[in-house]
Amino acid sequence: MQPELQPIRTGNSLPAQDYAVQQHRVLRNTYWLLALSLIPTVIGAAIGTNLDLGFMRASPMLSFFAVLAIFYGWIFAIERNRNSSLGVGLLLGFTLFMGLLLGPLLQSVLGLKNGIQLVVMAFGGTAAVFAVMAGIATTTKRDLSGMANFLAVGAVVIMLAVVANVFFQSVTAYLVILAGFVLLSSLLMLWQINAIVRGGETNYVSATLTLYVSIYNLFSSLLQLLGIFGGNRD
């Protein structure tokens, strides 16, 4: 009598075929939700560009810490509800809010003579980086989960630098922080997509949140750098 053949199982105890289907589903849902999240962002940015947010400039430190509290509070709420439809709704609301915050930056850049060109360049650069990181993440045979601790430390260091520079107002530090955001955001995309492909991330709401924040930070950082070094003010 031959022994009964058992299906190959993965770390999450799913048969190999079901495991592959789950990976594909999470990746597909993440990309769809990420694309959907850009719609509220564009709407929010359009509204924010035409809003007078002078009250925030009247008390920049208070506004900064208020926005920071809302940002992390909203992320916490999304993660707490990531397994329900409420999590999706909170995520889309979050992207609308982030679009509003993008408004003043777009106002400033679009006020330059080559502002539209800079926005297109920042968008193109962001799309190119995302495509490259996604390509590497899905084709590499390496497990990149070991990057998690490095990225967590990097995120903490950058946020502490952001908070510190609110008080010191150093132009050099500001440029270094922007460059840090570009690097960290790119590596976060690589790590998160690789985690989905390898089964380390099984929740598409959490995955979308990480990718969205990475794309947002990358785009806004590139746009600021382009505005500083390539802006035509004549």
CYANA upper distance limits for C-alpha pairs under 8 A (distance plus 0.5 A):
  7 PRO  CA     15 PRO  CA      6.20
  7 PRO  CA     16 ALA  CA      7.73
  8 ILE  CA     15 PRO  CA      6.07
  8 ILE  CA     16 ALA  CA      6.05
  9 ARG  CA     13 SER  CA      5.89
  9 ARG  CA     14 LEU  CA      5.91
  9 ARG  CA     15 PRO  CA      5.15
  9 ARG  CA     16 ALA  CA      6.07
 10 THR  CA     14 LEU  CA      6.29
 10 THR  CA     15 PRO  CA      7.19
 10 THR  CA     16 ALA  CA      6.87
 10 THR  CA     19 TYR  CA      7.74
 14 LEU  CA     18 ASP  CA      6.62
 14 LEU  CA     19 TYR  CA      6.01
 15 PRO  CA     19 TYR  CA      6.45
 16 ALA  CA     20 ALA  CA      6.72
 17 GLN  CA     21 VAL  CA      6.86
 18 ASP  CA     22 GLN  CA      6.62
 19 TYR  CA     23 GLN  CA      6.76
 19 TYR  CA    199 GLY  CA      8.36
 20 ALA  CA     24 HIS  CA      6.72
 21 VAL  CA     25 ARG  CA      6.60
 22 GLN  CA     26 VAL  CA      6.67
 22 GLN  CA    202 THR  CA      8.31
 23 GLN  CA     27 LEU  CA      6.69
 23 GLN  CA    196 ILE  CA      6.84
 23 GLN  CA    197 VAL  CA      6.36
 23 GLN  CA    198 ARG  CA      7.89
 23 GLN  CA    199 GLY  CA      6.48
 23 GLN  CA    202 THR  CA      7.85
 24 HIS  CA     28 ARG  CA      6.47
 24 HIS  CA    197 VAL  CA      8.07
 25 ARG  CA     29 ASN  CA      6.49
 26 VAL  CA     30 THR  CA      6.45
 26 VAL  CA    196 ILE  CA      7.41
 26 VAL  CA    202 THR  CA      6.70
 26 VAL  CA    203 ASN  CA      7.18
 26 VAL  CA    204 TYR  CA      5.88
 27 LEU  CA     31 TYR  CA      6.76
 27 LEU  CA    193 ILE  CA      8.28
 27 LEU  CA    196 ILE  CA      6.76
 27 LEU  CA    197 VAL  CA      7.66
 27 LEU  CA    204 TYR  CA      7.69
 28 ARG  CA     32 TRP  CA      6.72
 29 ASN  CA     33 LEU  CA      6.50
 29 ASN  CA    204 TYR  CA      6.62
 30 THR  CA     34 LEU  CA      6.42
 30 THR  CA    204 TYR  CA      5.36
 30 THR  CA    205 VAL  CA      7.43
 30 THR  CA    207 ALA  CA      6.92
 30 THR  CA    208 THR  CA      5.79
 31 TYR  CA     35 ALA  CA      6.62
 31 TYR  CA    208 THR  CA      7.92
 32 TRP  CA     36 LEU  CA      6.68
 33 LEU  CA     37 SER  CA      6.48
 33 LEU  CA    205 VAL  CA      8.31
 33 LEU  CA    208 THR  CA      7.14
 34 LEU  CA     38 LEU  CA      7.20
 34 LEU  CA    208 THR  CA      6.11
 34 LEU  CA    211 LEU  CA      8.12
 34 LEU  CA    212 TYR  CA      7.05
 35 ALA  CA     39 ILE  CA      7.97
 36 LEU  CA     40 PRO  CA      8.31
 37 SER  CA     41 THR  CA      7.10
 37 SER  CA     91 LEU  CA      8.15
 37 SER  CA     92 LEU  CA      6.16
 37 SER  CA     95 THR  CA      6.59
 37 SER  CA    212 TYR  CA      8.37
 38 LEU  CA     42 VAL  CA      6.65
 38 LEU  CA     95 THR  CA      7.74
 39 ILE  CA     43 ILE  CA      6.81
 40 PRO  CA     44 GLY  CA      6.38
 40 PRO  CA     92 LEU  CA      7.08
 40 PRO  CA     93 GLY  CA      7.98
 40 PRO  CA     95 THR  CA      6.37
 40 PRO  CA     96 LEU  CA      5.06
 40 PRO  CA     99 GLY  CA      7.59
 41 THR  CA     45 ALA  CA      6.49
 41 THR  CA     95 THR  CA      5.64
 41 THR  CA     96 LEU  CA      5.30
 41 THR  CA     97 PHE  CA      7.97
 41 THR  CA     98 MET  CA      6.97
 41 THR  CA     99 GLY  CA      4.68
 41 THR  CA    100 LEU  CA      8.03
 42 VAL  CA     46 ALA  CA      6.59
 42 VAL  CA     96 LEU  CA      8.29
 42 VAL  CA     99 GLY  CA      6.69
 43 ILE  CA     47 ILE  CA      6.79
 43 ILE  CA     96 LEU  CA      7.42
 43 ILE  CA     99 GLY  CA      7.48
 44 GLY  CA     48 GLY  CA      6.41
 44 GLY  CA     95 THR  CA      8.42
 44 GLY  CA     96 LEU  CA      5.40
 44 GLY  CA     97 PHE  CA      6.99
 44 GLY  CA     98 MET  CA      7.73
 44 GLY  CA     99 GLY  CA      4.66
 44 GLY  CA    100 LEU  CA      4.95
 44 GLY  CA    101 LEU  CA      8.44
 44 GLY  CA    102 LEU  CA      8.47
 44 GLY  CA    103 GLY  CA      8.10
 45 ALA  CA     49 THR  CA      6.41
 45 ALA  CA     96 LEU  CA      8.41
 45 ALA  CA     98 MET  CA      8.45
 45 ALA  CA     99 GLY  CA      4.76
 45 ALA  CA    100 LEU  CA      5.43
 45 ALA  CA    101 LEU  CA      7.75
 45 ALA  CA    102 LEU  CA      6.14
 45 ALA  CA    103 GLY  CA      5.33
 45 ALA  CA    106 LEU  CA      8.32
 46 ALA  CA     50 ASN  CA      7.24
 46 ALA  CA     99 GLY  CA      8.34
 46 ALA  CA    100 LEU  CA      8.19
 46 ALA  CA    103 GLY  CA      7.38
 47 ILE  CA     51 LEU  CA      6.82
 47 ILE  CA    100 LEU  CA      7.02
 47 ILE  CA    103 GLY  CA      7.68
 48 GLY  CA     99 GLY  CA      7.63
 48 GLY  CA    100 LEU  CA      4.94
 48 GLY  CA    101 LEU  CA      7.22
 48 GLY  CA    102 LEU  CA      7.39
 48 GLY  CA    103 GLY  CA      4.50
 48 GLY  CA    104 PRO  CA      7.17
 49 THR  CA    100 LEU  CA      8.18
 49 THR  CA    102 LEU  CA      8.27
 49 THR  CA    103 GLY  CA      4.58
 49 THR  CA    104 PRO  CA      6.44
 49 THR  CA    106 LEU  CA      6.85
 49 THR  CA    107 GLN  CA      5.91
 50 ASN  CA    103 GLY  CA      8.02
 50 ASN  CA    107 GLN  CA      8.45
 51 LEU  CA    103 GLY  CA      8.30
 53 LEU  CA     57 ARG  CA      7.65
 53 LEU  CA    104 PRO  CA      8.11
 54 GLY  CA     58 ALA  CA      6.83
 55 PHE  CA     59 SER  CA      7.53
 56 MET  CA     60 PRO  CA      6.23
 56 MET  CA     63 SER  CA      6.00
 57 ARG  CA     63 SER  CA      8.25
 59 SER  CA     63 SER  CA      6.63
 60 PRO  CA     64 PHE  CA      6.44
 61 MET  CA     65 PHE  CA      6.82
 61 MET  CA    166 VAL  CA      7.49
 62 LEU  CA     66 ALA  CA      6.59
 63 SER  CA     67 VAL  CA      6.57
 64 PHE  CA     68 LEU  CA      6.62
 65 PHE  CA     69 ALA  CA      6.60
 66 ALA  CA     70 ILE  CA      6.78
 67 VAL  CA     71 PHE  CA      6.46
 68 LEU  CA     72 TYR  CA      6.79
 69 ALA  CA     73 GLY  CA      6.36
 70 ILE  CA     74 TRP  CA      6.37
 71 PHE  CA     75 ILE  CA      6.83
 72 TYR  CA     76 PHE  CA      6.59
 73 GLY  CA     77 ALA  CA      6.79
 74 TRP  CA     78 ILE  CA      6.75
 74 TRP  CA     90 LEU  CA      8.13
 74 TRP  CA     94 PHE  CA      7.31
 75 ILE  CA     79 GLU  CA      6.74
 76 PHE  CA     80 ARG  CA      6.67
 77 ALA  CA     81 ASN  CA      6.84
 77 ALA  CA     87 GLY  CA      8.19
 77 ALA  CA     90 LEU  CA      8.00
 78 ILE  CA     82 ARG  CA      6.22
 78 ILE  CA     87 GLY  CA      5.50
 78 ILE  CA     88 VAL  CA      8.18
 78 ILE  CA     90 LEU  CA      6.33
 78 ILE  CA     91 LEU  CA      6.69
 78 ILE  CA    206 SER  CA      8.41
 79 GLU  CA     87 GLY  CA      7.71
 79 GLU  CA    206 SER  CA      6.99
 80 ARG  CA     87 GLY  CA      8.19
 81 ASN  CA     85 SER  CA      8.35
 81 ASN  CA     86 LEU  CA      6.68
 81 ASN  CA     87 GLY  CA      5.07
 82 ARG  CA     86 LEU  CA      8.10
 82 ARG  CA     87 GLY  CA      5.13
 82 ARG  CA     88 VAL  CA      7.70
 82 ARG  CA    203 ASN  CA      7.84
 82 ARG  CA    205 VAL  CA      6.12
 82 ARG  CA    206 SER  CA      6.94
 83 ASN  CA     87 GLY  CA      7.26
 83 ASN  CA    203 ASN  CA      7.96
 83 ASN  CA    205 VAL  CA      8.23
 84 SER  CA     88 VAL  CA      7.75
 85 SER  CA     89 GLY  CA      6.95
 86 LEU  CA     90 LEU  CA      6.56
 87 GLY  CA     91 LEU  CA      6.57
 87 GLY  CA    205 VAL  CA      7.54
 88 VAL  CA     92 LEU  CA      6.80
 88 VAL  CA    205 VAL  CA      7.11
 89 GLY  CA     93 GLY  CA      6.70
 90 LEU  CA     94 PHE  CA      6.52
 91 LEU  CA     95 THR  CA      6.82
 91 LEU  CA    205 VAL  CA      8.26
 91 LEU  CA    209 LEU  CA      7.65
 92 LEU  CA     96 LEU  CA      6.90
 93 GLY  CA     97 PHE  CA      6.84
 94 PHE  CA     98 MET  CA      6.70
 95 THR  CA     99 GLY  CA      6.61
 96 LEU  CA    100 LEU  CA      6.92
 97 PHE  CA    101 LEU  CA      6.96
 98 MET  CA    102 LEU  CA      6.82
 99 GLY  CA    103 GLY  CA      7.16
102 LEU  CA    106 LEU  CA      6.83
102 LEU  CA    220 SER  CA      8.13
103 GLY  CA    107 GLN  CA      6.59
104 PRO  CA    108 SER  CA      6.73
105 LEU  CA    109 VAL  CA      6.74
105 LEU  CA    220 SER  CA      8.44
105 LEU  CA    224 GLN  CA      8.27
106 LEU  CA    110 LEU  CA      6.26
106 LEU  CA    119 VAL  CA      8.48
107 GLN  CA    111 GLY  CA      6.65
108 SER  CA    112 LEU  CA      7.71
109 VAL  CA    115 GLY  CA      5.53
109 VAL  CA    116 ILE  CA      8.35
109 VAL  CA    118 LEU  CA      8.03
109 VAL  CA    119 VAL  CA      8.14
109 VAL  CA    223 LEU  CA      8.37
109 VAL  CA    227 GLY  CA      6.68
109 VAL  CA    231 GLY  CA      8.20
110 LEU  CA    114 ASN  CA      8.01
110 LEU  CA    115 GLY  CA      4.65
110 LEU  CA    116 ILE  CA      6.47
110 LEU  CA    119 VAL  CA      8.39
111 GLY  CA    115 GLY  CA      6.79
112 LEU  CA    231 GLY  CA      6.81
112 LEU  CA    232 ASN  CA      6.28
112 LEU  CA    233 ARG  CA      6.00
113 LYS  CA    231 GLY  CA      8.11
113 LYS  CA    232 ASN  CA      5.98
113 LYS  CA    233 ARG  CA      6.74
113 LYS  CA    234 ASP  CA      7.82
114 ASN  CA    118 LEU  CA      6.82
114 ASN  CA    231 GLY  CA      7.09
114 ASN  CA    232 ASN  CA      6.35
115 GLY  CA    119 VAL  CA      6.81
115 GLY  CA    227 GLY  CA      8.35
115 GLY  CA    231 GLY  CA      7.66
115 GLY  CA    232 ASN  CA      8.40
116 ILE  CA    120 VAL  CA      6.77
117 GLN  CA    121 MET  CA      6.60
118 LEU  CA    122 ALA  CA      6.60
118 LEU  CA    223 LEU  CA      7.23
118 LEU  CA    226 LEU  CA      6.87
118 LEU  CA    227 GLY  CA      7.48
118 LEU  CA    230 GLY  CA      8.32
118 LEU  CA    231 GLY  CA      8.14
119 VAL  CA    123 PHE  CA      6.62
119 VAL  CA    223 LEU  CA      6.92
120 VAL  CA    124 GLY  CA      6.48
121 MET  CA    125 GLY  CA      6.45
122 ALA  CA    126 THR  CA      6.58
122 ALA  CA    219 PHE  CA      6.33
122 ALA  CA    220 SER  CA      8.36
122 ALA  CA    222 LEU  CA      6.03
122 ALA  CA    223 LEU  CA      5.75
122 ALA  CA    226 LEU  CA      8.03
123 PHE  CA    127 ALA  CA      6.66
123 PHE  CA    219 PHE  CA      6.83
124 GLY  CA    128 ALA  CA      6.56
125 GLY  CA    129 VAL  CA      6.66
125 GLY  CA    219 PHE  CA      8.32
125 GLY  CA    222 LEU  CA      8.28
126 THR  CA    130 PHE  CA      6.65
126 THR  CA    215 ILE  CA      7.32
126 THR  CA    218 LEU  CA      6.86
126 THR  CA    219 PHE  CA      6.11
126 THR  CA    222 LEU  CA      8.38
127 ALA  CA    131 ALA  CA      6.63
128 ALA  CA    132 VAL  CA      6.70
129 VAL  CA    133 MET  CA      6.56
129 VAL  CA    186 SER  CA      7.30
130 PHE  CA    134 ALA  CA      6.42
130 PHE  CA    186 SER  CA      7.77
130 PHE  CA    189 MET  CA      7.43
130 PHE  CA    215 ILE  CA      8.16
131 ALA  CA    135 GLY  CA      6.51
132 VAL  CA    136 ILE  CA      6.72
133 MET  CA    137 ALA  CA      6.46
133 MET  CA    186 SER  CA      7.42
133 MET  CA    187 LEU  CA      8.19
133 MET  CA    189 MET  CA      6.77
133 MET  CA    190 LEU  CA      5.40
134 ALA  CA    138 THR  CA      6.60
134 ALA  CA    189 MET  CA      7.65
134 ALA  CA    190 LEU  CA      6.72
134 ALA  CA    193 ILE  CA      6.84
134 ALA  CA    194 ASN  CA      8.44
135 GLY  CA    139 THR  CA      6.69
136 ILE  CA    140 THR  CA      6.22
136 ILE  CA    190 LEU  CA      7.70
137 ALA  CA    190 LEU  CA      5.88
137 ALA  CA    191 TRP  CA      7.62
137 ALA  CA    193 ILE  CA      6.35
137 ALA  CA    194 ASN  CA      5.07
137 ALA  CA    197 VAL  CA      8.25
138 THR  CA    193 ILE  CA      7.60
138 THR  CA    194 ASN  CA      6.55
138 THR  CA    197 VAL  CA      6.80
143 ASP  CA    194 ASN  CA      7.84
143 ASP  CA    195 ALA  CA      8.43
143 ASP  CA    198 ARG  CA      7.81
144 LEU  CA    191 TRP  CA      6.50
144 LEU  CA    194 ASN  CA      7.09
144 LEU  CA    195 ALA  CA      7.80
145 SER  CA    191 TRP  CA      7.29
145 SER  CA    194 ASN  CA      8.43
145 SER  CA    195 ALA  CA      7.14
145 SER  CA    200 GLY  CA      8.31
146 GLY  CA    150 PHE  CA      8.37
147 MET  CA    151 LEU  CA      6.58
147 MET  CA    191 TRP  CA      7.37
148 ALA  CA    152 ALA  CA      6.60
148 ALA  CA    191 TRP  CA      8.02
149 ASN  CA    153 VAL  CA      6.71
150 PHE  CA    154 GLY  CA      6.59
151 LEU  CA    155 ALA  CA      6.54
151 LEU  CA    184 LEU  CA      7.49
151 LEU  CA    187 LEU  CA      8.21
151 LEU  CA    188 LEU  CA      7.57
152 ALA  CA    156 VAL  CA      6.84
153 VAL  CA    157 VAL  CA      6.65
154 GLY  CA    158 ILE  CA      6.62
154 GLY  CA    184 LEU  CA      7.57
155 ALA  CA    159 MET  CA      6.66
155 ALA  CA    184 LEU  CA      7.82
156 VAL  CA    160 LEU  CA      6.62
157 VAL  CA    161 ALA  CA      6.64
158 ILE  CA    162 VAL  CA      6.64
158 ILE  CA    177 ILE  CA      7.04
158 ILE  CA    180 GLY  CA      7.50
158 ILE  CA    181 PHE  CA      7.98
159 MET  CA    163 VAL  CA      6.73
160 LEU  CA    164 ALA  CA      6.56
161 ALA  CA    165 ASN  CA      6.51
161 ALA  CA    177 ILE  CA      7.63
162 VAL  CA    166 VAL  CA      6.95
162 VAL  CA    174 TYR  CA      8.38
162 VAL  CA    177 ILE  CA      7.54
163 VAL  CA    167 PHE  CA      7.85
164 ALA  CA    168 PHE  CA      6.92
165 ASN  CA    169 GLN  CA      5.56
165 ASN  CA    170 SER  CA      6.80
165 ASN  CA    173 ALA  CA      7.56
165 ASN  CA    174 TYR  CA      7.64
169 GLN  CA    173 ALA  CA      8.49
169 GLN  CA    174 TYR  CA      8.16
170 SER  CA    174 TYR  CA      6.60
171 VAL  CA    175 LEU  CA      6.83
172 THR  CA    176 VAL  CA      6.82
173 ALA  CA    177 ILE  CA      6.55
174 TYR  CA    178 LEU  CA      6.80
175 LEU  CA    179 ALA  CA      6.78
175 LEU  CA    225 LEU  CA      8.05
176 VAL  CA    180 GLY  CA      6.55
177 ILE  CA    181 PHE  CA      6.69
178 LEU  CA    182 VAL  CA      6.88
178 LEU  CA    221 SER  CA      5.79
178 LEU  CA    222 LEU  CA      8.22
178 LEU  CA    224 GLN  CA      8.39
178 LEU  CA    225 LEU  CA      7.79
179 ALA  CA    183 LEU  CA      6.88
179 ALA  CA    221 SER  CA      7.91
180 GLY  CA    184 LEU  CA      6.47
181 PHE  CA    185 SER  CA      6.24
181 PHE  CA    217 ASN  CA      6.97
181 PHE  CA    218 LEU  CA      6.97
181 PHE  CA    221 SER  CA      7.16
182 VAL  CA    186 SER  CA      6.72
182 VAL  CA    217 ASN  CA      7.78
182 VAL  CA    218 LEU  CA      5.60
182 VAL  CA    221 SER  CA      6.91
182 VAL  CA    222 LEU  CA      7.65
183 LEU  CA    187 LEU  CA      6.82
184 LEU  CA    188 LEU  CA      6.56
184 LEU  CA    214 SER  CA      8.49
185 SER  CA    189 MET  CA      6.84
185 SER  CA    214 SER  CA      5.02
185 SER  CA    215 ILE  CA      7.33
185 SER  CA    217 ASN  CA      7.13
185 SER  CA    218 LEU  CA      6.31
186 SER  CA    190 LEU  CA      6.99
186 SER  CA    214 SER  CA      7.60
186 SER  CA    218 LEU  CA      7.86
187 LEU  CA    191 TRP  CA      6.60
188 LEU  CA    192 GLN  CA      6.41
188 LEU  CA    210 THR  CA      8.08
188 LEU  CA    211 LEU  CA      7.89
188 LEU  CA    214 SER  CA      7.07
189 MET  CA    193 ILE  CA      6.59
189 MET  CA    210 THR  CA      8.30
189 MET  CA    211 LEU  CA      6.34
189 MET  CA    214 SER  CA      7.08
189 MET  CA    215 ILE  CA      8.50
190 LEU  CA    194 ASN  CA      6.61
191 TRP  CA    195 ALA  CA      6.58
192 GLN  CA    196 ILE  CA      6.92
192 GLN  CA    201 GLU  CA      8.20
192 GLN  CA    207 ALA  CA      7.17
192 GLN  CA    210 THR  CA      7.77
192 GLN  CA    211 LEU  CA      7.65
193 ILE  CA    197 VAL  CA      6.75
193 ILE  CA    207 ALA  CA      8.45
194 ASN  CA    198 ARG  CA      6.56
195 ALA  CA    199 GLY  CA      6.43
195 ALA  CA    200 GLY  CA      5.13
195 ALA  CA    201 GLU  CA      5.83
196 ILE  CA    200 GLY  CA      6.31
196 ILE  CA    201 GLU  CA      5.25
196 ILE  CA    202 THR  CA      7.11
196 ILE  CA    207 ALA  CA      8.24
201 GLU  CA    207 ALA  CA      7.51
203 ASN  CA    207 ALA  CA      6.83
204 TYR  CA    208 THR  CA      6.35
205 VAL  CA    209 LEU  CA      6.67
206 SER  CA    210 THR  CA      6.87
207 ALA  CA    211 LEU  CA      6.77
208 THR  CA    212 TYR  CA      6.32
209 LEU  CA    213 VAL  CA      6.67
210 THR  CA    214 SER  CA      6.69
211 LEU  CA    215 ILE  CA      6.57
212 TYR  CA    216 TYR  CA      6.50
213 VAL  CA    217 ASN  CA      6.51
214 SER  CA    218 LEU  CA      6.52
215 ILE  CA    219 PHE  CA      6.53
216 TYR  CA    220 SER  CA      6.60
217 ASN  CA    221 SER  CA      6.38
218 LEU  CA    222 LEU  CA      6.55
219 PHE  CA    223 LEU  CA      6.54
220 SER  CA    224 GLN  CA      6.66
221 SER  CA    225 LEU  CA      6.68
222 LEU  CA    226 LEU  CA      6.50
223 LEU  CA    227 GLY  CA      6.52
224 GLN  CA    228 ILE  CA      6.65
225 LEU  CA    229 PHE  CA      6.60
225 LEU  CA    230 GLY  CA      8.35
226 LEU  CA    230 GLY  CA      5.53
226 LEU  CA    231 GLY  CA      7.04
227 GLY  CA    231 GLY  CA      4.98
